[in-house]
């Protein structure tokens, strides 16, 4: 069994047994259940959560969140800082281009997906509208920005010894958008109250030109790609935590790919 396949199968097994909790760029900030349960003993938030992404082109990614910290003044001003590892390195299949050379089709998804990259250092949060009467149904402004390491493969003739060699480069990203949530629960268990949410985001990816030109000699690019996404998800503790996302480029990369782009994600937690 190939190592990527083994890693993804292990994560799938963990996901089926683990407690559900937010681990993505759509954080669950106000779980009714967690407030009712009272304070719990503090545990290090290290390698205890992650997610599995299934893309409509057949690509499957698995990732673990290495650590999540908060920077600033406790109780006043602070922002979350998360480090993800292995987000886009574990695939069931590696795209092969003409002549048996690895293609860069995976970069089409990685540019516009804020949680992509071999290593991803980012901050994200939701700024909620204050409402005195409603506890679960809320509107908010979502943001997410950071730095990640992406990997592509040099294209060229088979006779060139550099053809097919991997090229790693740093990629910046920024997104912002609108977020809306309301309650979600099982009919027979109203105490376990979760959320159902919708989000509309605009995403910008800024990449250095030289690595892109080394991967695809002859292209003319400024390394900036952007587009929008619409997302839906449902999160109920100990039951389900899934999301579905649709992506659409406005300024698309210089890589041949088929539209549209869909992503299905399953989150897990070891807590």
N, C-alpha and C positions, 0 to 999 in steps of 0.2 A: 504493500500500500504506500502510495506516495506520501511524503511528510505533510504537504498542505491538506490532503484529504484526511489524514489521520488527525490533524489538529482540528479541522472543522467538525469531524465526527465526535471528537471528545467534547467540544464546546456545545454541540447539539445535545449530548447526553447531560451535560451540566445544566443546560437551559431547561430541560424537561423536569428537573428536580429542584431547581433553585427558586427562591422567592423573587418575585418581580419587583423591580424598582427602576426609576429613571436613570439612564446612563447616556442620553443623547443630547442633541442641541435643542430639545424641547423639554426642559427640566420640569419635574413635578414639584411645585413649590409649596403647595398647601394641602397635602394629603390629610383628609379628615380622620382617617384611621390612625395615622401616626400621632396626631395630637391627642386623640382619645386614649391611646395606649400609655401616655405619660413618658417621662424621661427614661432612656435606656442607657446602659453602661457604654461609655465611649469606646469605640473600636477604631483602629487605624484604617483609613479608607485607602488601602493599598491592594491592588490586584484582586478586588472583590466583585467586579462587575465588567460587563462587556456587551457585545452585540454581534449578531450574524446578519449580513446583508445578502439578499438575493436580487440580482440585476436581471432584467429581461433579455440581455444578450447571452445569458448562461453563466456569467461570472458570479462566484460566491466568495464573499469576503468575511473574515472573522477577525475580531479584535478584542483586546482587553484594555481596560482603563488602568494605567499604572498607578496613578495617584491623582487626587483632587484636593487642592488646597484653597484657602481664602487669604487674600492679601489686603491689608488695610488696617482699620481701627475696629476692633470687635464692638458690635452693637451700634456703630455709626456708619462709617464709609468703608466698604470693602468690595472686592470683586473676586469671583471664583477663577481658579487656574487649574486646568486639567491637562494631563499628559496621557495620550493614547499610544499604544504600540501594536504594530502589525496589522494596521487597519486594511491595507490594500495588498498585503504580501501573500495572503493565503487564498489561492484560487483553485477550483476544481479543474480548470483548464487554462492553458496559456495560449492566447491567440497567435496563430502562425500566419504570416503573410506569404507573398509570392516568393518562390525559391526556398521555402523552409525557414525564412528569417522571421523572428518574433516581431509582431506588429505592435503598434502603440495605441491600439483601440481602447485599452483600459484607461488611458489618460483622459479620454473624453468624459468618462464618469468621474475620475479623480479630480479634474479641474473644478467641477461644479458641485461636488459633494464635500461639505465642510468637514466631515469626519474621515477623510481619506488620508493616505500617507503611511509610509513605513513608521514614521514617528510624527506625532501631531501635538503641538503645544498651543493651547487656545484658551480663550475665556468666553463664556456665554451666560446669558441670563434672560429673564423676562421681567419687564417693568410693568406691573399690573396697575390698572385703573382702580382707585379706591372706591369701594361701594359698601355702605353701612348695612344694607339689608340683605345682600346676597353673599354667601360664603363660598360657594363652589362655582357658580357661573360668573365668569370674568372676561374682560377684554385686556389685552396687553400689547406692548411693543417688545418684540424679540430681537436680540442682537447676538452675533457670534463672529469673532475675528481671531486670527492667529497665524501661526507659521507651521509648515509641514515639509516633510521630505518625500518627494515623488520620484518614481523610477520610470525611465523610458529606455528604448533600445535603438541603437544607431541603424539607420536604413542605408542601403547601398547595394552595389553588386556583390555577388557571392565571392568573387575573387579578391575583394578587399578584406584583409584580416580583421579590420575594425568593425565590419558589418555584424550586427547582432549583439555587440557589446552593450552591457547595461550602463546607463548614465543617470546618476542621482543628482537632483537639484532641489534648491529651496523654493517653495512656493508660498506666497502670501494670499490670504483670502479674507473677505469681509462680507457679511450679510446683515440685512435688517428687514423687518417685516411686521405684519400684523398677526396677532395670535388671539384665539377665542377658545374658551373651554367651558364645559358644563359637567354635571355629574353623570356617573355611569355605575350600575350595580346589577347584581343578580336579583331576579324577582323574589327568590326565597331567602335572600340575605342582604337586607338593606343596610345593615351595620357596616359591611365592608364596602364603603363608598369610594369609588375611584373617579376618574375623569375621562371624558371624551373631548378631543380637541381638534381644531382646524388651524392651519397656518398658511400664510401667503408671504413668500420671502423673495428678495432680490439678492443675487449672489455675484460677487466680483472676484476673479482670480487673477493675481498679478505674478508673472513668472519672468525670470531672466531670459533674454533673447539668445544668448550664446549657446546654452545647452540645447535649446529647441532647434537651433540651426545646425548644431552638431548631430542631433538625432535625425533630422530631416533636411539634408543639404539642399540649398537652393530655395527654401521657402522665405517669404517676406512676412515678418510678423513683428508686432510690438510686445508680444507675450501677455497681452491683457485679453481675457475672455470673460463674458458675463451673460447672465440669463436669470430666469425666475423659476420658482418651484411652488407647487401647491401640495400640501401634505395633510393627512388625516391620521389620527392615532387614538388608541384606547388603552388605558392603564388602570387595572384593578389589582390590588395587592394580592399575591398568592394565587392569582387566576390567569391573567393575561396581560401582556405588554407588547403590543405590535404597532407598527406604523407603515403606511404606504405613501410614497412620494412620487410625484411626477415632475420631471425636469424639462425645461425648454431653453435652448440657447438663443440669445439675441445676437451676440458676437461669438460665433462658433470657432473652434480650433481648426487648424489646417490638417485634419485627419479624417479619412473616410470612415463614416459610421452611419448606421441606420437609425432614423427617428421613429418613434419617440423613445424616451428613456424613463423606465419605471424602476422603482426600488421598493422591495419589501424587507422589513427589518424585524427581527425578534431580539428583544433585550433580555438579559439575565442578571441576577445578582446572587452572590454567595452568602449574603447576610440572612 
